[in-house]
C-alpha cells in the first residue's frame, strides 16, 4: 500500500469508551457551525485525511489493527454490526447513508463535536449527537445550525432535542449538489416526543422517547425525522432523517456510546 501523502497529524490514543477521549492541542476540528459552506466542506475533507492517514500507514508495516481498519472506512467482513461493535471497545455507530452502510468508529472528538470516518475520504460529523455535516457522499451536507423560534440566530449551543419540552425552532442548512452548486435553505421545525418505550439497539435495549421532527422549509416543502432520545440526559441514541428537501436519507444508531 502506498504511503499517505499530505499533512499528517497524530491521533490521540484510542481508549475504551468508559474513558474520555482527549485530543492533542495541535488538532482542530472543522468549524462548520461558523464557516461559509465551501470553506466548511474543505475543512471537513481535510479533517478526514488528517485522522485516517496515520492509520493507513499501518498497512506498510504488516497491516492495520481492527481499529485502523474501522477508521479506513466501514468495517469489512460479513459479521453483523452488533458482533463487530461488541468486539471493539471503541465508540461506534451503525450507519446507513446510502452507499455507506455498516459500523463506523469515532475518529476524534472535541467538546460536543465528533468525527466519524467512513472511508474513501468520507466523514460524518455530529454535533450534540445530531447530524452536522457530511463529506464523501454524492451530495454533501455542509453546515447545520439551530436557534429558538423568535430567538437569536447566533445561539450556537441550542439544539431542540436537548430541551425538556421542545418548542418551535428554526434550522438552517447548506449543502452541495453533485454538480458543485451550493444551496442554503431555512426551515421552521417542531419536535413532538412520546413516552419512553423499549428500543432495541446494536448492543442494548433501552427505554427511549420517540420524537418526531417536522420541518417546513421556506420554499414550502416538508421533511421529517425520527429521533430516539434518553429521557434523563436527552441524548440521542438513534436518528433517521432526510437531510434537506430531496436530499439523502441518513440514519444511524449508537452501538457503543462515547459519553
C-alpha positions in Angstrom: 0.0 0.0 0.0 1.3 3.4 -0.9 2.3 5.7 1.9 -0.1 8.6 2.6 0.7 12.0 1.3 -0.1 15.4 2.6 -0.1 16.7 6.1 -0.4 14.1 8.8 -1.5 14.7 12.4 -1.1 12.0 15.1 -4.3 10.6 16.5 -4.9 10.8 20.2 -4.5 7.3 21.8 -7.7 5.4 21.3 -9.2 4.3 24.6 -12.2 2.3 25.7 -15.4 4.3 25.8 -15.6 4.4 29.6 -12.8 6.9 29.5 -12.8 10.4 27.9 -11.1 10.7 24.6 -8.6 13.6 24.7 -7.4 15.5 21.7 -3.8 16.7 21.1 -3.6 20.5 21.3 -2.5 20.9 17.6 -5.6 19.2 16.2 -8.6 21.4 15.4 -11.9 20.2 14.2 -13.7 21.8 11.3 -15.6 24.9 12.4 -18.6 24.1 10.3 -21.0 26.0 12.5 -19.4 29.3 11.8 -17.7 28.9 8.4 -19.1 29.6 4.9 -20.4 26.5 3.1 -17.5 25.9 0.7 -14.9 26.5 3.5 -16.8 24.1 5.7 -16.6 21.3 3.0 -12.9 22.0 2.5 -12.3 21.7 6.3 -14.3 18.5 6.6 -12.4 16.9 3.8 -9.1 17.9 5.3 -10.1 16.5 8.7 -11.0 13.2 7.1 -7.5 12.9 5.7 -5.8 14.0 8.9 -7.5 11.4 11.1 -7.4 8.5 8.6 -3.9 8.9 7.1 -1.9 7.8 10.1 -3.9 4.5 10.3 -3.5 3.8 6.6 0.3 4.0 7.1 0.0 0.8 9.2 -0.6 -1.2 6.0 3.1 -0.7 5.1 4.2 -2.3 8.3 2.2 -5.5 8.4 -1.4 -4.2 8.2 -3.7 -2.0 10.2 -5.3 -3.0 13.5 -9.0 -3.6 13.7 -9.4 0.0 14.8 -7.3 1.1 11.9 -9.4 -0.9 9.5 -12.5 0.7 11.0 -11.1 4.2 10.6 -10.2 3.5 7.0 -13.9 3.1 6.5 -16.8 0.8 7.2 -15.6 -2.3 8.9 -15.0 -5.2 6.4 -16.4 -8.7 6.7 -19.8 -10.3 6.9 -20.3 -10.1 10.7 -23.4 -8.3 11.8 -22.8 -4.8 13.1 -23.7 -5.9 16.6 -21.0 -8.5 16.6 -18.4 -6.1 15.2 -19.4 -3.5 17.8 -19.2 -6.0 20.6 -15.7 -6.9 19.6 -14.3 -3.3 19.6 -14.1 -1.3 22.9 -14.4 2.0 21.0 -17.2 4.4 20.4 -19.1 3.3 17.4 -22.3 3.9 15.3 -24.3 1.7 12.9 -24.6 4.0 9.9 -26.9 3.8 6.8 -26.1 6.7 4.4 -27.0 5.1 1.1 -23.7 3.6 -0.3 -22.1 3.9 3.2 -23.6 1.3 5.4 -22.2 -0.6 8.4 -20.3 0.0 11.6 -18.1 3.2 11.9 -15.7 4.0 14.7 -15.3 7.5 16.1 -12.1 9.1 14.8 -11.9 12.2 17.0 -13.9 14.2 19.5 -13.7 17.8 20.7 -16.3 19.2 23.0 -19.8 18.4 21.6 -18.5 17.6 18.1 -17.4 14.1 16.9 -15.9 12.9 13.6 -16.8 9.5 12.1 -14.6 8.5 9.1 -16.5 6.3 6.6 -13.6 5.5 4.1 -12.7 6.9 0.7 -12.4 10.4 2.2 -15.9 10.1 3.7 -16.8 11.6 7.0 -19.9 12.1 9.2 -19.8 15.0 11.6 -22.2 15.0 14.6 -22.8 18.0 16.9 -24.6 17.3 20.2 -25.4 13.9 18.8 -27.2 15.4 15.8 -26.2 15.5 12.1 -24.0 18.5 11.4 -22.2 17.8 8.1 -21.0 15.1 5.7 -18.2 14.5 3.3 -17.7 11.9 0.6 -21.4 11.5 -0.3 -22.7 12.2 -3.8 -24.3 15.3 -2.3 -22.9 16.6 0.9 -24.4 18.5 3.9 -22.0 21.4 4.6 -23.4 23.0 7.7 -26.3 22.9 10.2 -27.5 25.4 12.8 -30.5 25.7 15.1 -32.0 28.5 17.1 -35.2 29.1 19.0 -38.1 30.5 17.0 -38.2 34.2 17.6 -34.8 33.9 19.3 -31.2 34.9 18.5 -29.9 33.0 15.4 -26.4 33.2 16.9 -27.3 30.9 19.8 -24.9 28.3 18.6 -25.3 25.9 21.6 -29.0 25.4 21.0 -30.4 22.2 19.7 -34.2 21.4 20.1 -33.8 17.8 21.4 -31.9 18.9 24.5 -34.9 21.0 25.7 -37.1 19.5 28.4 -40.3 20.4 26.4 -39.3 21.0 22.8 -40.9 24.0 21.2 -40.9 25.5 17.7 -37.5 26.2 16.4 -35.6 27.4 13.3 -33.0 25.5 11.4 -30.7 26.4 8.5 -28.8 24.0 6.3 -26.4 24.4 3.4 -25.4 21.6 1.0 -23.5 20.9 -2.2 -25.2 19.3 -5.1 -23.5 16.8 -7.4 -22.6 19.4 -10.0 -20.9 21.5 -7.3 -23.5 24.2 -6.7 -24.2 25.2 -3.1 -27.7 25.7 -1.8 -28.9 27.1 1.5 -32.4 26.9 3.0 -34.1 27.6 6.3 -37.0 25.8 7.9 -39.4 26.1 10.8 -39.4 22.9 12.9 -41.4 21.3 15.7 -40.4 18.3 17.8 -43.0 16.1 19.4 -41.8 13.4 21.9 -43.8 10.4 23.2 -43.4 8.5 26.4 -40.4 6.2 26.7 -40.7 2.8 25.1 -38.2 -0.1 24.6 -35.8 0.4 21.7 -33.5 -2.4 20.5 -30.1 -1.1 19.7 -26.9 -2.9 18.5 -25.7 -3.7 22.0 -28.5 -2.8 24.3 -32.3 -2.4 24.8 -33.1 1.0 26.3 -36.2 2.9 27.2 -36.1 5.8 24.9 -38.5 8.6 23.9 -39.5 8.6 20.2 -39.5 12.1 18.9 -41.0 13.1 15.5 -39.5 16.1 13.9 -41.3 18.1 11.2 -39.6 20.7 9.2 -41.5 23.1 7.0 -38.9 24.7 4.7 -39.1 28.3 3.4 -39.9 27.0 -0.1 -42.9 25.2 1.2 -41.5 21.6 1.2 -41.8 19.4 4.3 -39.3 16.8 5.6 -39.5 14.6 8.7 -37.1 12.8 11.0 -37.4 10.3 13.8 -35.1 10.8 16.9 -34.8 8.5 19.8 -33.6 10.2 23.0 -32.8 9.2 26.5 -35.4 10.8 28.9 -33.0 12.0 31.6 -29.9 13.2 29.6 -31.9 13.9 26.4 -29.0 12.5 24.4 -29.8 11.0 21.0 -29.3 7.2 20.6 -30.8 6.9 17.1 -31.8 9.2 14.3 -33.3 8.7 10.8 -33.8 11.9 8.8 -33.9 13.4 5.3 -31.1 15.9 5.4 -32.9 18.5 3.2 -35.8 18.6 0.7 -34.9 16.0 -1.9 -31.7 15.2 -0.1 -30.3 11.8 1.1 -31.9 9.8 3.9 -29.3 9.3 6.6 -29.8 7.0 9.6 -27.6 5.9 12.5 -27.8 4.5 15.9 -25.3 4.4 18.7 -23.7 1.0 19.2 -21.1 1.9 21.8 -21.6 5.4 23.4 -18.8 8.0 23.7 -20.2 9.8 26.8 
